[in-house]
Amino acid sequence: MAQPGSGLARSIADNLAGQIEAGLLKPGDKLPSIREYAMSNGCSKNTVISAFDILTAGGLIEPRRGAGFFVTARSTRARTDEAETSTLDRAMDIVWLMREQLRSKAEFLNLGEGFPPIKWLEETRLDQFHQRVVRTGVGSLFRYGSRYGYLPLRQHLQQKLAGYEIHATPRQIVLTHGANQAMDLVLRYFARPGDAVLVDDPGYYTLFGKLKLSGINMLGVPRSQDGPDIETLAALIKQHRPRLFFTQSVGHNPTATDTSAAKAHQILRLAEAHDLVVVENDALADLKPRPMARIATLDQLRRTIYIGSFSKSVSASLRVGFLACDPELASDLADVKMLTHVSSSEYCERTLEVILSEGHFLRHTNRMQDKLRRATAAGIKALEEVGAMIYRPTEQSLYLWARLPGHEDSIALARRMLDHSVILAPGAVFSPRGEGPSPWFRFNVAYLNDPRFAAALHAIESA
């Protein structure tokens, strides 16, 4: 049997232990079966068995003959700190924040929301496209599609990338279940437990969860107002020899910063000198002006993997994303996709292709950008009215990164705001280190103008 605590098994065990200790998994809750957990997380059953053995040895779970594994009553540990009295104490963490994104609470104001409002997206009217999708080839909808994904959609994406001056053939584009699966494929191909991978700090918290689950050594590159800190990047590359650097050049989540052309050139010089692959996540591309600088534009996909998505501009439910890269690498990543998921959803890909085929999509994204500009201006004003310090005021961004006066611990304030039906996204969640309090929050500009925000903050500060 694998040595307890090694590699991916230890990472899975630590992740589940964290959920148990945080109260997200409660005594008596049944865990997914070994087979289900292995399938959903893309690992072997032996790895899951080793992880469950670790948890069983620690008294956190117990096997019940013929029924599976259950959280034990002994897993409820005594709390020694008042800050650990609720299920959110350990963590307004990655799992908690992701659950909040996937759950609709009409009575709550969710300033930590990751998506534009539904009203901004519903004009795409997905219900109108089913018959047109069926007419494009009903027979193929009953079979798996190409390992690369639906060709006409890849041809549309070729044109989309050309608009960013990124030149790619359809054979360089692989369709995925959203941007997150694209990142999964890259990690499976390049990284193994214990390997070093560079990420933005602060950065995309869902990526951090993937890296922790995979047992990868995650190294944060501080994010300045014009992109990653180059001196720190160079030092980390020299010391740890990582293969990958995940970064976001345009409309960075969460800081709303953009990487300057000068820094993009410096990043590529370092990548060339040290055999580094730059993974550029551009999931917010449709919400930003086209002329903005991208690393992949300068590099033309030689040392970059460009990742895109339509979750923010069409629908997260379609789960259509893509990656673009060197053609040989694209073929390898398509094989990884085939081995782990067989194929992506051709029905969803055909739906998106029909949407993109209409001139309506361009009008839709233009209207969304106009709404975003107005919401950003209103959001900046709302934050200024409560005395917030904004990291980088901008004309157009889905998010703003800001700190509120007198509140140095964003998790503590987020917990108190929950009592007033306001959900915040505390800065610690966006840190790859996850250590110590952070005064920063990520705010979704589309909701900042709601008077419940200022009212809840005033109530707390007046108490």
QUIGIUR-V451650 format. One record per helix or strand. SS is the DSSP state (@ for helix, = for strand). FROM is the first residue (numbers start at 1). TO is the last residue. If there is no record, write none. Layout:
((SS | FROM | TO) (SS | FROM | TO))
//
This chain:
((@ | 7 | 21) (= | 30 | 30) (@ | 34 | 41) (@ | 45 | 57) (= | 61 | 64) (= | 68 | 71) (@ | 73 | 75) (@ | 82 | 84) (@ | 94 | 101) (= | 109 | 110) (@ | 118 | 124) (@ | 126 | 128) (@ | 130 | 135) (@ | 138 | 142) (@ | 151 | 163) (@ | 170 | 172) (= | 173 | 176) (@ | 178 | 190) (= | 196 | 201) (@ | 205 | 213) (= | 217 | 224) (= | 227 | 228) (@ | 230 | 240) (= | 244 | 247) (@ | 261 | 274) (= | 277 | 281) (@ | 285 | 287) (@ | 295 | 299) (= | 304 | 309) (= | 321 | 324) (@ | 327 | 341) (@ | 346 | 357) (@ | 360 | 385) (= | 389 | 390) (= | 399 | 403) (@ | 410 | 418) (= | 422 | 423) (= | 425 | 426) (@ | 427 | 430) (= | 440 | 444) (@ | 445 | 447) (@ | 451 | 462))
//
